[in-house]
Amino acid sequence: MSARLLICLIVCVGESTGSGGPVTAIAPGDDFSLSCPSSTGQDRWEGPQSDNTMRVNLNKTEYFLIKDFKAQNEGQYVCLNEKIKLEMKAAATNDESVLFRASEGDSLFLFCKDLISSSLNATWSWRPHSSDQNSTLQPDSAGERLHFRNKDNDFSLTISKVDWGDSGRYECQRFSSSSQYKTFFEVVVVRARADPQQLTEGDDVTLQCEISHHLPNTRLYWINMQTQENFPNPHQLRNVTLGQRNWVCAVFIGSKLKALFPLTLNIYQHLTTTRSTPATHYENMGPGLFQKHFTLISVCSVFSFLLLVLIGAVYWRKKTKEMMQSSSVNDNITYAAVNFRQKSERMQSSSVNDNITYAAVNFRQKSETPAVPFPEFSSNSVSKCKNSGHVEEKEVIYSSVKLG
């Protein structure tokens, strides 16, 4: 009995006699919140900061929430003249915790551990909020989301990726031959959402915070994280602007803050062609819409480039064909160089017909020099050419030889 009393003195909430303020012991995995009212609403809690803490302002009161308490959250917290020191519990007690968790991505740690030297046995049971039947949770029958500890009287349970159906009352019962201890956890699942989810500036949207189970005195608020304005749940937001992206659903039981669930709205800016604010248009454009614009511009650029290449290729081919035709227009013409000479006397005597003029015709291709018309030749001109000692070769386009 004395050992149990000693444990309670160590782990239970105590009041310090020094100037450090009261000491509060928090179980690992539990949530804890502090409130600091002030006349201006600008006073803040000062203390250890970590990635599992959040703060909001509501009605000139700053609320500081520690979610899933860890060793890094231990320390002293101060706001104005109020001081409090937080420590982590070393063992579970016969108390009850109320935990709110999001249905997407959150995990849950249910602390169940004793420090007594004797060996204990433990059982976990669960009663869903939608049923009156208790179910026994066992390691061999649990799914992959449930992880049990079973070492050195530590029987803590972890639930990963909390689901809407995990809502309910959990009980960890530890017992030996002479004693029995129980720890309870009331788990409520929350779903914060916007309808519709994709927005354009100027649209209307409804902010809805749903909880799987309503506990007595539960109140829900929506808080604009930029202006710190608060609205009842659900909240209809008209003509949404880019400055209204960040919201948080706050869950209260009475005047005590129990949970905060952030919600970021996906708001895209209207497409404009205003010259004065081109940078603003793209800076505020969502990642999906910006990607579509970039893809469209890329496709248009590639298409324009291919069209220019095609036009250039057609023009080059046409130009080349015209040049080839102009250079080969007269290649199929055969030219003849005709050398005329007078029939010899010997041949004249043996010839039957003296009126026949003989011609020796040598054919050759057209030279590179421009062609001139072939002149008419007479016997006198032939004799003149012969007497001059050389035969003048001239290029002709057409030639005609008359016999007889």
C-alpha positions in Angstrom: 0.0 0.0 0.0 2.9 2.4 0.8 4.4 1.7 -2.6 1.2 2.7 -4.4 1.0 5.9 -2.3 4.6 6.8 -3.3 3.8 6.4 -7.0 0.8 8.7 -6.6 3.0 11.3 -4.9 5.3 11.2 -7.9 2.9 11.2 -10.9 -0.2 13.1 -9.7 -0.7 16.8 -10.1 1.2 18.7 -7.5 1.6 22.3 -6.3 5.2 23.6 -5.9 6.1 25.8 -3.0 8.7 27.8 -4.9 8.2 30.6 -7.4 8.1 28.3 -10.4 4.3 27.9 -10.2 2.2 24.8 -10.0 3.4 21.5 -11.5 1.1 19.5 -13.7 1.8 15.9 -14.9 0.6 15.0 -18.3 0.4 11.5 -19.7 2.3 10.8 -22.9 0.0 11.1 -25.9 -2.6 13.3 -24.1 -3.5 16.8 -25.1 -3.2 19.9 -22.9 -4.3 23.5 -23.3 -3.5 26.8 -21.6 -5.5 30.0 -21.7 -4.4 33.6 -21.1 -7.0 36.4 -21.1 -5.8 39.9 -21.4 -7.4 43.3 -22.0 -5.7 43.7 -25.4 -5.7 40.1 -26.5 -2.1 40.4 -27.6 -0.4 38.7 -24.7 1.1 35.3 -25.4 2.3 32.2 -23.7 6.0 31.9 -23.6 7.6 28.5 -23.2 9.0 25.5 -25.1 8.1 25.5 -28.8 7.7 22.4 -30.9 5.9 21.1 -34.0 3.0 19.7 -31.9 1.9 23.1 -30.5 -0.7 25.6 -31.8 -2.2 28.9 -30.6 -5.2 30.9 -31.5 -6.9 34.1 -30.2 -10.5 34.1 -29.3 -12.4 36.9 -27.6 -9.2 38.6 -26.3 -7.9 35.3 -24.9 -4.9 33.4 -26.2 -5.3 29.6 -26.2 -2.1 27.5 -26.3 -2.6 23.8 -27.3 -0.2 20.9 -26.9 -1.3 18.0 -29.0 0.1 14.5 -28.3 2.3 15.5 -25.3 6.0 14.5 -25.6 9.1 14.9 -23.5 10.1 18.0 -25.6 7.0 19.8 -24.2 8.2 19.6 -20.6 9.1 22.9 -19.1 7.7 26.2 -17.7 5.1 28.3 -19.4 4.5 31.9 -18.6 1.8 34.4 -19.6 1.6 37.7 -17.8 1.6 36.8 -14.1 0.6 33.2 -14.6 3.2 30.4 -14.5 2.8 26.7 -14.9 5.3 23.8 -15.1 4.5 20.8 -17.2 6.0 17.3 -16.6 5.4 13.9 -18.1 3.7 11.2 -16.2 5.8 8.1 -15.5 2.8 5.8 -15.0 -0.9 5.8 -15.7 -3.5 6.5 -13.0 -7.2 5.7 -12.6 -8.2 8.7 -14.6 -10.0 9.4 -17.9 -8.7 11.3 -21.0 -10.8 12.9 -23.8 -8.9 12.9 -27.1 -10.0 14.5 -30.4 -8.3 13.2 -33.5 -8.7 14.0 -37.2 -10.0 11.2 -39.5 -7.2 11.8 -42.0 -3.6 11.3 -41.1 -3.7 11.5 -37.3 -2.4 8.8 -34.9 -3.4 8.0 -31.4 -1.3 6.9 -28.4 -3.2 5.5 -25.4 -0.8 5.4 -22.4 -1.2 2.5 -20.0 1.8 1.7 -17.8 2.5 0.8 -14.1 5.7 1.1 -12.1 5.0 -1.5 -9.4 7.5 -4.3 -9.2 5.0 -7.2 -9.4 4.1 -8.5 -12.8 0.7 -7.5 -14.2 -1.7 -8.7 -16.9 -3.7 -6.3 -19.0 -6.7 -6.4 -21.4 -8.0 -3.7 -23.8 -11.7 -3.3 -24.5 -13.5 -0.9 -26.8 -17.1 0.2 -27.0 -17.9 2.2 -30.2 -20.0 5.3 -29.8 -22.4 3.8 -32.3 -22.9 0.6 -30.2 -23.6 -0.6 -26.7 -21.4 -3.7 -27.1 -17.8 -4.0 -25.8 -15.2 -5.6 -28.0 -11.9 -7.0 -26.7 -8.8 -5.8 -28.5 -6.0 -8.4 -28.8 -2.7 -8.3 -30.6 -3.4 -11.5 -32.6 -6.8 -10.2 -33.8 -6.0 -6.6 -34.3 -5.2 -5.1 -37.7 -2.0 -3.5 -38.9 -3.2 -0.1 -37.5 -3.1 -1.3 -33.9 0.2 -1.8 -32.1 0.4 -3.2 -28.5 3.2 -2.9 -26.0 3.7 -5.7 -23.6 6.9 -5.3 -21.7 7.7 -4.2 -18.1 4.1 -3.6 -17.2 3.8 -1.2 -20.2 0.6 -2.1 -22.2 0.2 1.1 -24.2 -1.8 1.0 -27.4 -1.0 2.9 -30.6 -3.6 3.4 -33.4 -2.1 4.7 -36.6 -4.1 6.5 -39.3 -7.2 7.1 -37.3 -10.4 6.3 -39.1 -13.9 7.6 -38.6 -15.0 4.3 -37.2 -12.4 4.3 -34.4 -14.6 6.7 -32.3 -15.5 5.2 -29.0 -14.5 4.5 -25.4 -11.3 2.6 -24.8 -10.4 0.9 -21.5 -7.1 -0.5 -20.3 -7.6 -2.9 -17.3 -4.5 -4.0 -15.4 -4.7 -6.6 -12.7 -2.8 -8.9 -10.5 -3.8 -11.5 -7.8 -4.4 -8.7 -5.3 -5.1 -5.5 -7.2 -6.8 -4.0 -10.3 -6.4 -0.7 -12.1 -8.3 0.9 -15.0 -7.6 3.8 -17.3 -10.2 5.2 -19.7 -9.9 7.1 -23.0 -12.8 8.8 -24.8 -11.8 9.1 -28.4 -13.8 11.5 -30.7 -13.0 11.7 -34.4 -13.2 15.0 -36.2 -13.5 15.8 -39.9 -12.9 19.4 -41.1 -13.8 20.1 -44.7 -14.8 22.7 -47.3 -17.6 22.3 -49.8 -16.6 22.7 -52.6 -13.0 21.8 -52.2 -11.7 23.6 -55.4 -12.4 27.3 -55.4 -11.9 30.3 -57.6 -11.7 33.8 -56.1 -15.3 35.1 -55.7 -16.9 31.7 -55.1 -19.0 30.7 -52.1 -17.9 27.9 -49.8 -19.3 26.2 -46.7 -16.9 25.3 -43.9 -18.1 22.2 -42.0 -16.6 20.7 -38.8 -18.1 17.2 -38.1 -17.5 15.2 -35.0 -18.3 11.5 -34.5 -19.7 11.9 -31.0 -21.1 14.9 -29.2 -20.0 15.2 -25.6 -21.8 17.5 -23.1 -21.0 21.2 -23.5 -19.1 20.6 -26.8 -18.8 23.8 -28.9 -17.3 24.2 -32.3 -15.9 27.4 -33.9 -14.2 28.4 -37.1 -11.3 30.9 -36.7 -9.8 32.9 -39.5 -6.0 32.6 -38.8 -5.2 35.9 -40.5 -7.8 38.1 -38.9 -8.5 35.9 -35.7 -12.2 36.4 -36.3 -14.4 33.5 -35.1 -17.6 32.1 -36.5 -20.0 29.4 -35.4 -20.0 26.0 -37.1 -20.9 25.5 -39.9 -19.8 28.7 -41.5 -20.8 29.9 -45.0 -18.2 32.1 -46.6 -19.3 34.3 -49.6 -17.1 35.9 -52.2 -14.0 34.1 -51.0 -10.7 36.0 -51.4 -7.1 34.9 -51.5 -6.6 36.2 -48.0 -9.1 33.7 -46.6 -7.1 30.6 -47.2 -6.1 29.6 -43.6 -8.8 28.5 -41.2 -8.9 26.3 -38.1 -11.8 24.4 -36.5 -11.6 24.8 -32.7 -13.3 22.3 -30.4 -14.2 23.4 -26.8 -15.7 21.6 -23.9 -17.1 24.3 -21.8 -14.5 27.0 -21.7 -11.6 24.7 -22.1 -9.9 24.3 -25.6 -9.6 20.6 -26.5 -8.5 20.5 -30.1 -7.6 22.5 -33.2 -7.9 21.2 -36.7 -6.3 23.4 -39.5 -7.9 23.7 -42.9 -6.3 25.4 -46.0 -8.7 26.4 -48.8 -7.6 25.8 -52.4 -8.4 29.2 -53.9 -7.2 30.1 -57.4 -7.2 33.5 -58.9 -9.3 34.5 -62.0 -7.3 34.4 -65.3 -6.8 38.0 -66.4 -4.8 39.8 -69.1 -4.2 43.0 -67.1 -0.8 44.4 -68.0 -0.3 46.1 -64.7 -0.3 42.9 -62.6 1.1 40.0 -64.7 3.3 38.8 -61.8 0.4 38.7 -59.3 -1.6 36.5 -61.7 1.0 33.8 -61.7 2.1 34.1 -58.1 -1.4 33.5 -56.8 -2.2 30.8 -59.3 -2.5 27.3 -57.9 0.0 24.6 -58.8 -2.4 22.6 -60.9 -3.6 25.7 -63.0 0.0 27.0 -63.4 1.0 23.5 -64.7 -1.8 23.6 -67.3 -0.7 27.1 -68.5 2.9 26.0 -68.7 1.9 22.9 -70.7 -0.3 24.9 -73.1 2.4 27.4 -73.8 5.0 24.7 -74.4 2.7 22.9 -76.8 2.0 26.1 -78.7 5.7 26.9 -78.9 6.6 23.5 -80.3 3.8 23.6 -82.8 4.8 27.1 -84.1 8.4 25.9 -84.4 7.5 22.8 -86.4 5.2 24.9 -88.7 8.1 27.3 -89.4 10.4 24.4 -90.2 7.8 22.9 -92.6 7.2 26.2 -94.4 11.0 26.7 -94.8 11.4 23.2 -96.1 8.7 23.6 -98.7 10.1 27.0 -99.8 13.6 25.6 -100.1 12.5 22.6 -102.1 10.5 24.8 -104.5 13.4 27.2 -105.0 15.8 24.4 -105.6 13.5 22.9 -108.2 13.2 26.2 -110.1 17.0 26.6 -110.2 17.5 23.1 -111.6 14.9 23.7 -114.3 16.5 27.0 -115.3 19.9 25.4 -115.5 18.8 22.4 -117.6 16.3 24.0 -120.0 18.5 23.5 -123.1 20.3 20.3 -122.2 18.1 18.2 -124.5 19.2 20.3 -127.7 21.8 18.7 -129.9 23.9 21.1 -131.9 25.8 20.4 -135.1 28.9 22.0 -136.5 28.7 21.7 -140.3 31.8 22.0 -142.4 31.0 22.5 -146.1 33.5 21.7 -148.9 33.4 21.6 -152.7 33.2 18.2 -154.4 36.5 17.3 -156.0 36.9 17.1 -159.8 37.5 13.4 -159.6 34.3 12.9 -157.9 32.6 15.3 -160.2 33.4 13.2 -163.2 32.1 10.1 -161.6 29.1 11.7 -160.1 25.8 11.3 -161.8 24.3 14.4 -160.5 26.4 17.6 -160.4 23.7 19.4 -158.4 24.5 17.4 -155.2 26.2 19.2 -152.4 28.0 17.1 -149.9 28.4 18.1 -146.3 30.5 16.6 -143.6 28.5 17.0 -140.4 30.2 16.8 -137.0 27.8 16.8 -134.0 28.8 18.2 -130.6 27.0 19.3 -127.5 26.2 22.9 -127.0 29.1 24.9 -125.6 28.8 27.3 -122.6 28.9 30.3 -124.9 25.5 31.7 -126.1 24.2 30.2 -129.3 23.8 32.1 -132.5 21.6 31.3 -135.5 23.2 29.2 -138.2 23.7 31.4 -141.4 22.7 30.4 -144.9 25.7 29.1 -146.9 26.2 29.3 -150.6 28.8 27.8 -152.8 30.6 31.1 -152.9 30.7 31.3 -149.2 32.1 27.9 -149.0 34.8 28.7 -151.4 35.7 31.8 -149.5 35.9 29.7 -146.3 38.1 27.2 -148.1 40.3 29.8 -149.6 40.8 31.5 -146.3 42.6 28.4 -145.0 40.3 27.5 -142.2 36.7 26.5 -141.7 34.8 28.6 -139.2 32.8 26.5 -136.8 29.7 28.0 -135.4 27.1 26.7 -133.0 23.6 26.3 -134.4 20.4 25.4 -132.9 18.9 23.6 -135.9 20.6 22.5 -139.2 19.1 21.3 -142.4 21.0 19.5 -145.2 19.6 19.4 -148.7 20.7 16.7 -151.1 20.1 17.3 -154.9 
